[in-house]
Structures are given as structure tokens and as C-alpha cells.
Amino acid sequence: MSDHDPDLPEGEGSVPSPEESAQDAVISHVLDAIRGGDTPDVVPAGSTVAGFAEFLAVEAVLDQRWPETVMEPSLDRITALVDALGNPQRTYPVVHITGTNGKTSVARMVDAILTEVGLRTGRYTSPHLQRATERINLDNRPVTAEGYVAAYNEVAPFVELVDGKRAAGEPALSKFEVLTAMAFAAFADAPVEAAVVEVGLGGRWDATNVADGTVAVITPIGLDHAEYLGSDVLGIAREKAGIIKPGSVAVLATQDREVATILVERAVEVGAQVAREGAEFGVREREIAVGGQRLALQGLSGTYDDVFLPLHGEHQASNAAIALAAAEALIGAGPSQPLDADAVRAAFASVRTPGRLERMRNEPGTPTVLIDAAHNPHGAGALAASLTSEFRFTRLVGVVGVMRDKDARGLLQELEPALHEVVVTAADSPRAMNPDELAAVAVEIFGAERVSVEPDLAQAIEQGVELAEEGGDSGVGVVVTGSVVTAGQARAIFGREPE
């Protein structure tokens, strides 16, 4: 970390900044509510009431900044911030991950492998399902509320400094930029031996791209965030290819031919090595198993047989192969020095991906309830394929809430073959699509007799369960999907703690 900067505002005796005053006000409000017998939120295990109040206050302050859903293409602000912090992102090797879908699953798998072979890791992913602490992980666990606050307090003076030096009319640091700096600083302070970093939006202009990844992973590319990245898949591929840096290893998922060409051209341009799914690595065998699937994976250093992955879907098998290649590339494993096969098996067996075809309820005599964070047509297609091929539902009801900036029509079209009925709803978010508007789209795709509307998510899940039960006592289920926010709030409704 950097030494004291004489340009920073003095701490003791200085007038509190507006951010500090807002933070103190929220802490006071939360503590007053608790003392009055009200519970503003569930205080997580391992946190004190005061510590959790400080976390909520920090989130309130960060939410005053321009949001993550807004993109202003520049690395100038985040570069100035990490420079002021002493460039913590350069103190450890980084696996940098972009793509349209599968990023978080791949990140969790890479993290599991690196942890199992003995490295101390940091992991940064976005968005979160339930609580912002999920984004910054040390040793494969989310930081505590107190750890999150400590990371913010470390970077806050430098954020104020960078914001204060900006020219008139230039935007201040965004929430995502501040969060990214918090993660990089927390990893350096730990310290970690490797970091797994997921891109927030795009690649070239994403705040995480101030890190020069030793390994650049690009999962399958499709259309998403069209309002910022455009509707040209090849243009999106060029943006995402920006994370491939000189001298790195580019681990590339199977792509459309034109997309693959763009990615390989970028690698050649910067002198990066290339590892391609289906060529240098991939899934050799796959069979559905109880609670997941059993795989034989071809890695960069050899074949790993009898790998149990407790996740459903062919896309997750592909994610596993990608993650294995990325971990091998970071460690430098090769044919003469493969990873320990037992460590690889243990790593994959331990993987959990909350909100990705995750079971919320699976009790005899009641409908199975699943949640999935699919939020674009590509993700919905993978979800529908998994539901069709790996489950034997005689009746499956979808509870769907979509953000209004997403392709709701494309998402519903992908889901329709797998669902008998759909209950449209809305998550508690200002970005949520109005349920009546979503219902109008759903009726065009499913027909009016297969569509119900229930604006409240909890009640929509109950209605979905009731509709599923009309199919009998067995083989019936409900899947809650449509957005990360919808999946996260459904997870909270079922009483699950953030992971």
C-alpha cells in the first residue's frame, strides 16, 4: 500500500466529509431501530450489531454514487485510484474472467482448485445475490461485514482525493470502481497468493481491467447489456478481448467462428498464448449423476477422470473444463507436471454456485423449488436445456421476474419449451420490469391460459407451488428465475444465508 500522501485531508480535528456524515447518520438510525426492538436486517453470523450497522451505512454511502448499471468508458478514474493506493492489483497474479454467461461459476471453480492445491486466494465477483459482502472473498469465503467496512475505510480517503482532483464536468468514481479498489486492496492486505477477478461489464473499459491478468478467461459470448455494449456480437467480442494482455495465457471457451477469430487475433496481437476449448482442453466424458454429473476432463497437463461436479447442466461441465485450464495456466502445470488429480477431484466436489439451478426445497410430497439467475436469452437457453435433460418434471411452473433493461421476450422464448405455466412477478428493485408489461409479453409466447400475474415475489412463489401441485404429488416443480436480483431475493425468502 502507498505511504501517507500530503495531499490527503487530515483525519483528526477535521470537519467530517458529507460521506462520513451520511455514514454516521445511517449507523445512528440503525442502532436506534435495534435498541427500539426493530430488526432492520438479519445480522449475519460472525458480525456484531454495530459492525453490521456500519456495513449498511457504507452501502448507503456507496449507493449515492453512479450505479454499476451505467458505463462511462474510461480507465482514468480507477487508474488514478489504484495508483494512489500503490497499485495493490500488481502484488499477486490474477485470473481475469469475462464473457456473457458462466463467469461467476468459473470464478468459483478456479478459486476452489487454487485453494485445494494450497494457494491463499482472493475472489472478486459481481453482482451479488443477497449481500455485497459476497463480492469480496478471501480463502473462498465472503468477507465479514466488518471486513467490508475496513476495506472501504482504507480506500475512502483516496477516493475523496481522486474525486477532488477531477476536472469540472467529469464524473466522480462509480460505485463499481470503488468496490473494485476495495477488493484489490483487501487482497493485497491479506495477502493473497492469487486473485480470481470477474469483469463487471464488457472488458476493455471495465474497472477490473487495471489488473493485468496472468490468465485471461473468456466464457461464451452472446448478447447482453446491449444498451452499453451494443447489439453487435463481434463488437462485444472486441470489447471483451481487451482483457487479454501481453504475455498472458488466453483460455477461450467454445465460440462462434467469427467471435473466436477476433479473440485469437487479439491474442496474437499482444503475444499471448492461446488455449481453446475443444482443442487444448475440454470435456471428454460426461454422465448425469445423483446430485450433479460425473466428468472426465482434458486439461492442459493431462486427463482427470472420475470428477464429480455437484452442479447440473452441460454448460457447467464446460465451465469446469474452462476453470481447470485456467488454474493449470496460472500455476504453470504441464504434461510433465500435472495438478494432483485427487486435489482436482476434491476441488470440484466442493464447488457451490448459489443461485445457479440451486435447490431451495426438495421434500417428498411437495414440489421441488429451484432458483436460477438466468437473466438473458443465452442463460435462459442453458437453463431450459438443463431442466429438460437432467430433470424428469411432469409439471414445471416458472416464476419469472425480469429487469426492464433486459431482453424479456428472448428470455421467455427460451424458457417456454421447458415450462408448463408461468407466473410473472417483480423483484424489489427500481430496475424491475412492471409485471403487467411482462405478462403482456408472456401471453404472446405462452398463451393467456398459461400465464398468471402476481406482483409480490413471495406470493408468486406460493402461487407457483399451488399451480405445480395441480400436477400431482410427484414429478412437479417450480423454478424461480429471470434475473440475479430475483434469484437472490427468492434465496432470502427461503432463509438461505449469503455464500
Secondary structure, 3 states (H helix, E strand, C coil): CCCCCCCCCCCCCCCCCHHHHHHHHHHHHHHHHHHCCCCCCCCCCCCCHHHHHHHHHHHHHHCCCCCCCCCCCCCHHHHHHHHHCCCHHHCCCEEEEECCCCHHHHHHHHHHHHHHCCCCEEEECCCCCCCHHHHEEECCEECCHHHHHHHHHHHHHHHHHHHHCCCCCCCCCCHHHHHHHHHHHHHHHCCCCEEEEECCCCCCCCHHHHCCCCEEEECCCCCCCHHHHCCCHHHHHHHHHCCCCCCCEEEECCCCHHHHHHHHHHHHHHCCEEEEECCCEEEEEEEEECCEEEEEEECCCCEEEEEEECCCCHHHHHHHHHHHHHHHHHHCCECCECCCHHHHHHHHHHCCCCCCCEEEECCCCCCEEEECCCCCHHHHHHHHHHHHHHCCCCEEEEEECCECCCCHHHHHHHHHHHCCEEEEEECCCCCECCHHHHHHHHHHHHCHHHEEEEEEHHHHHHHHHHHHHCCCCCCEEEEEECCHHHHHHHHHHCCCCCC
